[in-house]
Amino acid sequence: MPTLQFKGKNIIWNHHLSIPYHTLDEVDKLHCQPDKADGNLIIEGDNLLALKALLPQYTGKIKCIYIDPPYNTGNEGWVYNDNVNSPMIKDWLGKEVGTDCLVRHDKWLCMMVPRLKLLRDLLSEDGVIFISIDENEQHHLRQIMNEIFGSENHIVSLIWAGRSGKGGTTKLVEYNHEYVEAFAKDIIKVDVKPITNIVENGNYQDDIGNYKRELLRQWGQGDKREDRPNMFFPIISPDGIEIFPKRADGSDGRWRFGEDSVNKLIKENDLDFVLVDKSLVVYRKIRDGKINISANDSLLLSQGSASTGTIELKRLFGDKVFNTVKPISLIKHLTELITYNCKDSIILDSFAGSGTTMHAVMDLNKEDGGNRKCILIQMTEATDADPKKNICKDITRERVKRAIEKYDYDSGFQYLKVGIPIDAETLLSGNLPTYKQFAEYVYYLCTGESLKDKKSINEKSFFVGDTGNSIIYLVYKQNFEELTRMALNLTLAEKITAEHPKKRVVVYAPACFLEEDYMTEKGIDYVGIPYNLFQRSEV
């Protein structure tokens, strides 16, 4: 498969692996109806750190991802901020990416790659990611997504007619559209909502009733006989004439349906034989009242525009407080396509902006009675010139809060901030995570999966959870002085093995006072914290 080369690719390709996990700390005063949050989260902080922090709890659980990253037009004022250990990339830090930047495409790709890799890890096996983009980076995005997700998992490049009027985008051709790239984690497992409609006002009639005609001959690419040999067979007309699916050039084609389906249509009198230019042509009868199912269109012509999104935001704030706002209808449409038959799905937007995605999810839930959850991630975008700037708190959060109040959504959210890193340096400095935060983290490190039963965590007994034939314990307290005196000792080991006979036990602890022969005999594996913390045990 062709690959895309750009400056810094070899440096950032696995950068997401070196990012330390961080805590996600609740900010109680910024919650909104937390008793109705039910999994809705707004996370303030760098989205690369936040995405990594979500892994222990949400790996493989996100059904639908929508992101609207910088389009890299050169006029957006976005800044490369990822602290990668490379002299070249460090030189990029804190510098606005403008039209005069000769490596702006390289910077954009270096920013996107680690985020896209983490997003893929979070996506469920039957999940889909939608990415809004325009012509500046669409070709680069498609290529890099082919590498990360696999070209076979590309679903479609949707075209959104989102730019109304003449915007002066170019002297030669006006761009009145943008793209939404859609990729699956595993395209075979994806289920997309079909378009259904009830057939009515058929303009043909037989003894049964009115009907419309659909040509039984399959047109378009991929309809040659050798592609689908089971779709090439004769249909016998009422007069005993054999009819084959011939292409316009006289070559062999195919029918829309297999032989069993065609025989059923014949039995139910649902085939029409029409003489056209001295040849019999076969049509399927689609009767009035029948539910007709068809695929979705790649042209998004009725899902609002950028100006629609701006107007929707003005209704909540009374003024234009954010640029490039996507309309609610667009996000609702994309979300419904993937979650129509799974209305308790989790939706994620890691470039949350004004918060349209959570607004759209709440609106969709109200419309169809769903219980979808939504996670938004947004940076403050504070600068030296404007250190108090906080888009996440003042716009993202405020927009969703006002939408809940204005439109009477029976919902709420919790507000979190990206906290401290969970690494050796931080732990040794005495800046410690809570027991629950650390427990979920070590479970993920140990198993590569998120802990399903959070209620199993027991700080008093140090029990974290089980997986298969293994049990995981964490000997830890959020107190540095006490932590220096804690260890896996004989008393604790005997208690654990008595409670879990014939089970393999993995114990994370600051120290171990047991002999290796004893641990081997009892099936106990010890992982030292913090120094051996990041060595995943084989469970």
ZAMARGU-4260 file (C-alpha; in steps of 0.2 Angstrom, whole numbers, plus 5000, padded with zeros to 4 digits):
<rodrens>
0) 5000/5000/5000 | 5007/5017/4996 | 5012/5027/5011 | 5013/5046/5014 | 5030/5053/5019
5) 5031/5070/5029 | 5044/5078/5040 | 5043/5071/5058 | 5034/5055/5053 | 5047/5043/5060
10) 5047/5053/5076 | 5029/5054/5080 | 5022/5038/5072 | 5022/5030/5089 | 5023/5046/5100
15) 5006/5041/5107 | 5014/5026/5116 | 5026/5038/5126 | 5012/5049/5132 | 5010/5046/5151
20) 4993/5042/5157 | 4985/5057/5166 | 4971/5058/5179 | 4954/5066/5175 | 4949/5076/5190
25) 4931/5082/5193 | 4927/5100/5195 | 4912/5099/5205 | 4907/5117/5203 | 4907/5116/5184
30) 4895/5101/5183 | 4878/5103/5176 | 4864/5092/5183 | 4877/5079/5188 | 4863/5067/5194
35) 4857/5066/5176 | 4875/5066/5168 | 4874/5047/5165 | 4891/5046/5157 | 4891/5063/5148
40) 4908/5071/5151 | 4916/5088/5146 | 4935/5087/5148 | 4946/5102/5148 | 4963/5100/5142
45) 4975/5095/5128 | 4966/5082/5118 | 4981/5071/5116 | 4983/5069/5135 | 4964/5067/5137
50) 4962/5054/5124 | 4976/5044/5133 | 4968/5046/5149 | 4952/5039/5143 | 4960/5023/5137
55) 4959/5013/5154 | 4940/5016/5155 | 4934/5017/5136 | 4946/5007/5126 | 4935/4998/5112
60) 4919/5006/5119 | 4916/5022/5108 | 4903/5018/5095 | 4904/5034/5085 | 4918/5047/5084
65) 4915/5064/5076 | 4930/5077/5075 | 4932/5094/5067 | 4950/5097/5067 | 4959/5113/5061
70) 4957/5113/5042 | 4975/5120/5041 | 4970/5135/5030 | 4983/5146/5036 | 4971/5158/5043
75) 4965/5148/5059 | 4979/5153/5071 | 4981/5135/5077 | 4998/5131/5086 | 5008/5115/5087
80) 5010/5111/5105 | 5015/5093/5107 | 5031/5091/5117 | 5040/5078/5107 | 5058/5074/5111
85) 5065/5080/5094 | 5075/5096/5091 | 5066/5099/5074 | 5048/5097/5082 | 5053/5106/5098
90) 5057/5121/5086 | 5039/5120/5081 | 5032/5123/5098 | 5021/5138/5102 | 5022/5145/5084
95) 5006/5149/5075 | 5004/5139/5059 | 5001/5152/5045 | 5000/5152/5026 | 5019/5157/5026
100) 5024/5141/5035 | 5033/5130/5023 | 5030/5114/5034 | 5012/5118/5039 | 5006/5102/5031
105) 5020/5092/5040 | 5015/5100/5056 | 4997/5096/5054 | 5000/5078/5050 | 5012/5077/5065
110) 4998/5084/5076 | 4985/5072/5069 | 4994/5055/5069 | 4995/5052/5087 | 4977/5058/5090
115) 4970/5047/5076 | 4980/5032/5083 | 4972/5034/5101 | 4955/5037/5093 | 4956/5020/5084
120) 4960/5012/5101 | 4945/5019/5108 | 4933/5015/5094 | 4923/4999/5096 | 4925/4985/5083
125) 4908/4990/5075 | 4912/5009/5077 | 4914/5023/5064 | 4924/5039/5065 | 4918/5054/5055
130) 4931/5068/5051 | 4926/5085/5044 | 4939/5092/5032 | 4941/5103/5017 | 4952/5103/5002
135) 4967/5109/5011 | 4971/5093/5020 | 4958/5081/5013 | 4970/5071/5002 | 4983/5070/5016
140) 4970/5065/5028 | 4963/5051/5017 | 4981/5044/5015 | 4986/5044/5033 | 4969/5036/5038
145) 4972/5022/5025 | 4988/5019/5034 | 4981/5019/5052 | 4964/5012/5049 | 4967/5002/5033
150) 4961/5007/5016 | 4949/4993/5016 | 4940/5001/5031 | 4936/5017/5021 | 4917/5019/5020
155) 4914/5035/5010 | 4920/5053/5007 | 4904/5062/5011 | 4901/5079/5003 | 4893/5092/5014
160) 4886/5107/5005 | 4890/5118/5020 | 4896/5134/5013 | 4881/5144/5007 | 4883/5158/4995
165) 4899/5165/4987 | 4913/5166/5000 | 4927/5172/4989 | 4937/5156/4992 | 4945/5157/4975
170) 4946/5167/4960 | 4943/5152/4949 | 4930/5141/4957 | 4920/5143/4972 | 4921/5130/4985
175) 4903/5127/4992 | 4906/5111/5000 | 4917/5102/5013 | 4921/5083/5016 | 4917/5071/5030
180) 4928/5056/5029 | 4921/5041/5036 | 4931/5026/5042 | 4927/5010/5051 | 4937/5000/5064
185) 4931/4985/5055 | 4920/4988/5040 | 4913/4971/5040 | 4905/4974/5057 | 4897/4991/5053
190) 4879/4993/5052 | 4873/5009/5045 | 4855/5015/5045 | 4846/5013/5028 | 4834/5025/5021
195) 4817/5018/5022 | 4801/5024/5013 | 4784/5018/5010 | 4780/5016/4991 | 4764/5025/4986
200) 4756/5032/4971 | 4762/5018/4959 | 4758/5023/4941 | 4756/5005/4935 | 4742/4993/4940
205) 4738/4974/4940 | 4725/4963/4948 | 4733/4965/4965 | 4735/4984/4965 | 4746/4999/4961
210) 4765/4997/4959 | 4781/5006/4953 | 4794/4998/4942 | 4812/4995/4946 | 4824/4988/4932
215) 4829/4970/4938 | 4845/4972/4927 | 4859/4978/4938 | 4868/4993/4931 | 4885/5002/4936
220) 4902/4996/4940 | 4905/4978/4946 | 4890/4971/4937 | 4900/4960/4925 | 4895/4941/4925
225) 4912/4936/4931 | 4910/4947/4947 | 4894/4939/4952 | 4891/4922/4943 | 4877/4918/4954
230) 4867/4933/4947 | 4868/4927/4929 | 4855/4915/4924 | 4839/4915/4913 | 4822/4921/4918
235) 4808/4913/4909 | 4794/4924/4903 | 4776/4919/4903 | 4778/4915/4885 | 4792/4903/4888
240) 4806/4915/4882 | 4823/4914/4891 | 4829/4932/4896 | 4847/4935/4901 | 4854/4951/4910
245) 4863/4959/4895 | 4873/4975/4896 | 4870/4989/4884 | 4885/4984/4874 | 4878/4966/4873
250) 4890/4958/4885 | 4884/4948/4900 | 4879/4957/4915 | 4869/4952/4931 | 4852/4953/4939
255) 4849/4963/4955 | 4845/4947/4965 | 4849/4929/4965 | 4839/4914/4958 | 4830/4910/4974
260) 4824/4928/4976 | 4819/4930/4958 | 4809/4913/4959 | 4800/4921/4974 | 4796/4937/4964
265) 4789/4926/4950 | 4778/4916/4962 | 4771/4932/4970 | 4768/4940/4953 | 4780/4954/4957
270) 4789/4953/4940 | 4784/4964/4925 | 4789/4959/4907 | 4790/4974/4895 | 4794/4974/4877
275) 4807/4987/4873 | 4814/4989/4856 | 4808/4971/4851 | 4817/4964/4867 | 4809/4959/4883
280) 4815/4968/4898 | 4811/4962/4916 | 4806/4974/4930 | 4802/4971/4948 | 4785/4977/4954
285) 4787/4988/4970 | 4769/4989/4976 | 4760/5003/4986 | 4762/5001/5005 | 4778/4991/5003
290) 4793/4998/5013 | 4807/5001/5001 | 4825/5001/5008 | 4839/5010/5000 | 4857/5016/5004
295) 4861/5033/5010 | 4867/5046/4999 | 4885/5053/4999 | 4879/5070/4996 | 4874/5079/5012
300) 4862/5092/5004 | 4850/5095/5018 | 4860/5094/5034 | 4862/5113/5037 | 4877/5125/5033
305) 4890/5134/5043 | 4879/5149/5044 | 4865/5138/5051 | 4877/5133/5065 | 4882/5151/5069
310) 4863/5155/5070 | 4860/5141/5082 | 4874/5147/5093 | 4868/5165/5093 | 4851/5159/5099
315) 4860/5153/5115 | 4873/5167/5117 | 4864/5182/5109 | 4880/5185/5099 | 4893/5177/5088
320) 4905/5169/5101 | 4914/5156/5090 | 4919/5154/5072 | 4916/5139/5061 | 4902/5131/5070
325) 4894/5115/5063 | 4875/5114/5063 | 4866/5102/5075 | 4857/5093/5060 | 4874/5087/5052
330) 4880/5079/5068 | 4863/5072/5072 | 4863/5064/5055 | 4880/5056/5056 | 4877/5050/5074
335) 4860/5042/5070 | 4867/5033/5055 | 4879/5023/5066 | 4868/5022/5083 | 4851/5020/5076
340) 4850/5002/5083 | 4861/5005/5098 | 4853/5020/5107 | 4864/5019/5122 | 4880/5021/5113
345) 4895/5032/5117 | 4899/5047/5106 | 4916/5056/5107 | 4922/5073/5100 | 4940/5077/5104
350) 4940/5094/5095 | 4924/5099/5103 | 4924/5118/5099 | 4907/5126/5103 | 4900/5109/5109
355) 4889/5106/5095 | 4891/5087/5096 | 4884/5085/5114 | 4870/5097/5109 | 4866/5086/5094
360) 4867/5070/5104 | 4855/5077/5118 | 4843/5083/5104 | 4843/5066/5095 | 4840/5057/5112
365) 4825/5068/5115 | 4819/5065/5097 | 4820/5046/5097 | 4820/5042/5116 | 4838/5036/5116
370) 4851/5036/5130 | 4867/5040/5121 | 4881/5046/5131 | 4893/5060/5124 | 4911/5064/5129
375) 4918/5081/5123 | 4937/5086/5124 | 4942/5104/5122 | 4958/5114/5126 | 4957/5131/5135
380) 4967/5139/5120 | 4975/5151/5133 | 4990/5161/5127 | 5003/5172/5135 | 4993/5187/5128
385) 4977/5180/5134 | 4981/5168/5149 | 4963/5168/5156 | 4956/5162/5139 | 4946/5146/5142
390) 4935/5140/5127 | 4931/5124/5136 | 4923/5132/5151 | 4916/5148/5144 | 4910/5142/5127
395) 4909/5123/5126 | 4902/5120/5143 | 4891/5136/5143 | 4884/5131/5126 | 4878/5114/5132
400) 4872/5120/5149 | 4861/5134/5140 | 4855/5121/5128 | 4849/5110/5142 | 4840/5124/5150
405) 4833/5131/5134 | 4827/5115/5126 | 4823/5106/5142 | 4834/5091/5139 | 4832/5078/5152
410) 4851/5077/5154 | 4867/5084/5162 | 4886/5082/5162 | 4901/5081/5173 | 4915/5093/5170
415) 4933/5086/5171 | 4951/5093/5169 | 4966/5083/5163 | 4976/5081/5179 | 4993/5074/5184
420) 5003/5061/5174 | 5003/5044/5182 | 5022/5041/5180 | 5037/5037/5191 | 5043/5055/5192
425) 5026/5061/5198 | 5023/5047/5210 | 5040/5049/5218 | 5037/5068/5220 | 5022/5064/5231
430) 5009/5070/5218 | 4998/5055/5219 | 4982/5050/5210 | 4967/5043/5220 | 4965/5025/5223
435) 4951/5023/5211 | 4961/5032/5197 | 4976/5021/5200 | 4967/5005/5201 | 4958/5008/5185
440) 4975/5012/5177 | 4984/4997/5183 | 4970/4985/5178 | 4972/4993/5160 | 4991/4991/5161
445) 4989/4973/5166 | 4975/4967/5154 | 4975/4980/5140 | 4956/4981/5144 | 4945/4993/5154
450) 4938/4987/5170 | 4920/4983/5167 | 4914/4982/5186 | 4921/4998/5194 | 4911/4993/5210
455) 4924/4979/5212 | 4937/4991/5217 | 4940/4990/5236 | 4953/5001/5244 | 4952/4993/5261
460) 4956/4975/5254 | 4967/4982/5240 | 4956/4972/5227 | 4955/4979/5210 | 4947/4966/5199
465) 4948/4949/5190 | 4951/4944/5172 | 4949/4926/5166 | 4959/4915/5179 | 4969/4930/5186
470) 4966/4942/5201 | 4973/4959/5202 | 4977/4969/5218 | 4985/4986/5221 | 4993/4990/5238
475) 4992/5008/5238 | 4986/5024/5247 | 4985/5042/5242 | 4997/5047/5255 | 5016/5047/5252
480) 5021/5044/5270 | 5010/5029/5272 | 5015/5023/5254 | 5033/5022/5259 | 5029/5009/5273
485) 5017/4998/5262 | 5022/4981/5255 | 5016/4964/5249 | 5019/4954/5265 | 5016/4936/5271
490) 5000/4941/5280 | 4992/4950/5265 | 4998/4936/5253 | 4990/4922/5264 | 4974/4932/5265
495) 4973/4934/5246 | 4977/4916/5242 | 4964/4910/5254 | 4951/4921/5246 | 4956/4915/5228
500) 4963/4897/5229 | 4970/4891/5212 | 4969/4908/5205 | 4984/4917/5198 | 4987/4934/5208
505) 4995/4950/5201 | 5000/4962/5215 | 5005/4980/5212 | 5014/4986/5228 | 5029/4998/5232
510) 5039/4983/5240 | 5038/4964/5242 | 5044/4955/5258 | 5041/4937/5251 | 5053/4924/5244
515) 5052/4920/5226 | 5050/4901/5229 | 5034/4905/5240 | 5027/4917/5227 | 5030/4904/5213
520) 5022/4890/5224 | 5006/4901/5227 | 5005/4909/5210 | 5008/4927/5215 | 5016/4939/5203
525) 5023/4955/5210 | 5024/4972/5201 | 5034/4986/5209 | 5027/5003/5209 | 5033/5015/5202
530) 5048/5007/5194 | 5041/4991/5186 | 5024/4999/5184 | 5024/5000/5165 | 5029/4982/5162
535) 5013/4974/5157 | 5010/4957/5165 | 5004/4942/5154 | 4987/4938/5162
</rodrens>
